Amino acid sequence: MSNGYAIAVNQLRKTYGKEQFVAVDDVSFHVDKGEVFGLIGPDGAGKTSIFRVLTTLLLAEKGTASVEGYDVQKDYKQIRKIIGYMPGRFSLYPDLTVAENLNFFATVFGTTVEENYHLIADIYVQLEPFKDRRAGKLSGGMKQKLALCCALIHKPVVLFLDEPTTGVDPVSRKEFWEMLKRLKAQGITILVSTPYMDEAALCDRIALIQQGKILSIDTPENMVKQYPEQLYAIKADQTYELIKALRKYPEVLDCYAFGDYTHVSFKHVFEDDLLRRYLMSEGLSQIEIKPAVPTIEDYFIKLLKS
């Protein structure tokens, strides 16, 4: 039944409402078996709609999609048996305890917690002290871990994680990605969506998506290498005034705020002293100019403006 890919999507399209808002616009991609593939983009980019089509919760209006060779429309029953799905919003039963939620989801899939405990052992050990606590009373990080356990307890072949770390503290985010590394080592294919550009580097391959369209698909390393210009990080005592001044400078190709710095690219090779004198004439001081290594976020911004 398999076509060589864990997931194959061809010209998928989905619109909503009378005004025909296009959520997914002729999207095509594939995910290799055992790969961690990231859908990276802001809210409203179309990530959740793609997930809902692939998990057989939503019908597309155009295109084809398959999971482990099963068609998402014709073979939806088979797909639901082999996938795990963790939606962006906490969707477990808040009035059931941690242990009761886990047992319930195991029973739904005709298995037991004991049978597949090895899949969740590293995660559940952190939940064990709270096993009798109602799920609705858990912290954000613990809810995330419980949701992942429930998505894994039936031993899925493909795991869908829709913005699993949104609103979670940095420590829990780091722990979560460590868990994904261990799951990948067990041969599980993982499709994860996130608005966080720093998480893109943790995937094997990523698709950058905006307004329902995929802008680029490649490894994070290759995307960074494709950034076409030398990038500079510039800092001054007044960030807003610095950006205004740089945007008036004739040689500036692009500039935008990036943390404490402003990332800038130039049309030609710029002269450091000349730029400094110009910025000082604009009333700026404490000027710092240094080369910067492009990130996935820089590449994404470049694509949006091209």
N, C-alpha and C positions, 0 to 999 in steps of 0.2 A: 504494500500500500504506500510505503514511503517514497518520496521523490528525491531523496538525498538531503533535503533540508528539514529542520524541525518545524520551521514556519516559512511559508511562501505566500507573498501578497502581490497581486498584479492589478494595477489600475483601480484600486479601491476608491469608492466615492460615496459620501454620505452627506445629505443636506437636511436641514430642519426648517419647519415653519413655512408659513405662506410667503414670506419674503425670500425663501430659498437661501438661507444662510448655509454656506458650504463649510462643513466641519472637517471633512476629509476630501482632498482634491486630487484624484488620480494618483494615489500613493502606491508605490511599488518597492518592495524590499524582500530579502530573505534572511533567515537566521540559521546558522549552522548548528548541528547537533552539539550539545555540550558547551555552547557559547554563551557569554553574558553580553547581551545586546541592549543598548540603551536608546530610548527615544527621548531626546533632549529638546526642551522648548518651554516657553512661558505658559502661563494659564491661558486657556482658550486656543492653544495651538492645534488641537485635534488628537492629543495623545489618548485621552480616555475613550473617545469614540472608536479609535482603532482597537483598543483593548476589548471593548464591549463586542465588537464584531468578531474578533478572534476567539473570544470566550463564549460565543454563540448567544449572547444576550441581546444583540442588535443586528438587524439585517441591513446590509449595504444595498444601495440602489444600482451599483455598477461594479464590475470587477469580480475577481475570484480571490479566495484565500483558503489556505489549508494549514492544518496543524498535524504534524507527523503523517502527512499524506492524506488525512481525512478532510473532506470538504466541509467548510463551516456551516453550510446550509443543509446538505444532504446527510452528512454524517455527524450531526450535532450530538447525538447520544453517545457515540464512541469518544468524541472529543472531551465531553464532560467527565468521562471516566479517567482520562489520562492527564488532565491538567490540574494545576492548583492556581487559585486566583485570590489575590489580596487587593481589594479595591482601595482607592484613596481614602475613603471615609470608613471609620471603624464600623463594622457591620455585624459583629458577633452579638450574642444575646447578653445584654448588660445585667439582667437579673439572675443569670446563671453564674455559678462560680467558674474559676479557671478550669478546674478538673471537669466540671459538668459540660462546659463548652467543648473541650477537647474530646471527651467521650462521645458527645452528640455527633460531632462531625466524623469521627471514626465510624460510628454506627451507620450513618447515612451512606457511607461508601462500602459498607459490608466488611469492615475490618475492625481491629481493636488497637487501642493505644499500645499495648504490649507488643503486638506484631511488628509495628513499624517504629518503635520507640527509638531505635538507633538513629533514625533520620533527624529526630528533634532533640536528642539527648543533650547536646551542647547548649541548646537554647533553653530547654525546659528546666535545666538545673537552676537557672536564674529565677524561674517562675515557681519552683517547688515550694519556697516559703510562703507563697501567696495562693496556693492551690485552692484554699477554701474561701478566698475573697471573691466577691462578685466582680465580674469583668468590668462593669461600669465604674467601679471604684478604683481601678488601676491607674497608675500614672501613664502619660503618653508613651513613654518608652516601653513599659510593660505591656500595654495594649498592643503595641506593634509586634512584640515578641510572641504574644499569644496568637495574634492573627496569623503570623507566619507559621506557627506550629499547626494551627488548624488547616492551613493551606497545604501542609506537607504530610499530614498524618495518613493519607491514603496512598502515599508513595507515587506522586505524579512524575511524569516524564518531562513535562514542560511547566515552568512556573511563571505566572504573570504577576508582576508587582507594580501597581499603579501608584506612583508618587508615594512610596512607602515611608520616606523619611521627612515628609513635609510637616513642619510644626514640631519636630522632635529635636531635643537638645543635641549639641555637637558630639558629646560622648556617646549617646545612644546611636547617633548616625554612624559613627566610626565602628561601634560594635556590630551594627547591622550589616555593614559591608564586609566585615570579617566573617560573619555568618554566611554571606553569599559566596565567599571564596571557598568555604568548606563544602557548601552545597554543590558548587561547580565541580569540585574534586570528586564528588560522588556521581558525576555524569549527568546531572540535571541541567537542562537548557533553561536559561533565565532571560526573560524579556522584562526590562525594568524601565519605567518612565520617571523623569525627574526634571524639575525646573532649575536644579542646582548645577551650574557649570563645572564646579570642582569635582562632582561625582562622575562626570563624563570620563575623566581620566582613569576611572576604576573599571570601566567596561572594556571588553575585547574590541568591539566595534560600536559605533554610534551613528544615529541618524539625527541630524539637526532639523527640526520641524518648526514652521511658523505659518499661521493662518491656513492650516490644512495641507500645506505643501512641504515636501521634503527638500531641503536646500542642499544637503550633502550627506553622503554615507561613506565612512572610511574609519580607519583606526584613529584614536585620538592623536597618536604620534604623527601620523601622516597629515592630519588636518593642520596641526601646528606648523609642520614643515612647509605647507602650502601658503602660509601667510606671505604676501608678495613684497611688502616693504620692510625696511628697517624700522623698528618701533622704538620710541623713546618714552621714558617716564619723566615728567616734568612736575615740579612742585614749587609753590611760592607761598607767601604769607596769606594771600587771599585767593582761595580756590575758584570762586565764582568769577572774580575779576580776571584771573589767569585764563580761564576758558574763553571769556569774551575777547581778551586781547589776542589769544592764539587764533581764534576764528577770523580775526581781521588780518592776520599776518599773511602776506601773499604766497609764501612758500608752503604753508600748511595744507596738507591734503585732507587730513581728518584728525579730529580730536574729541575726546570724551572723558568724563570723570571715571576714574578706576581706583577705588579705595581712597587712600590719602594722596594719590598722584593723579595727573591727567595723562592719558596715553595719547601720543601724537605720532603721526607719520607725515612725511614731507614729500613734495613733488620732486625735488632734486636733493642733492647732498646739501645740507644746511651748514651755515657757519655758526659755531657755538657763540663766539663773542658778539657777533652781530645780533643774534637772537636775544642774548642777555641784555644788551644795550637797549634793544627795543622794549623788552619787558620792563626794564627799569624806567624807561621813559613813560610807560603806562602806569607808573606809580607802584610797581610791585617790588618786593625785596625778598631776601632769604631764598633766592632762586637756586634750584637744584635741577640739573639736567643729566640724565644717564641713559645708556641703552637699556632696553627692556626685552625680555624673552616673551614672545607672544603666547597667549593661552587659548584654550578652546573658546572662551568668551570673546576674546579679540577677533578670532576667526568668524564667529557667529555674527558679531556686529558688522564685520566687513561684508559678509554675505548679504545681510539685510540692506546694506547701503549700495550694493552693486547693481 
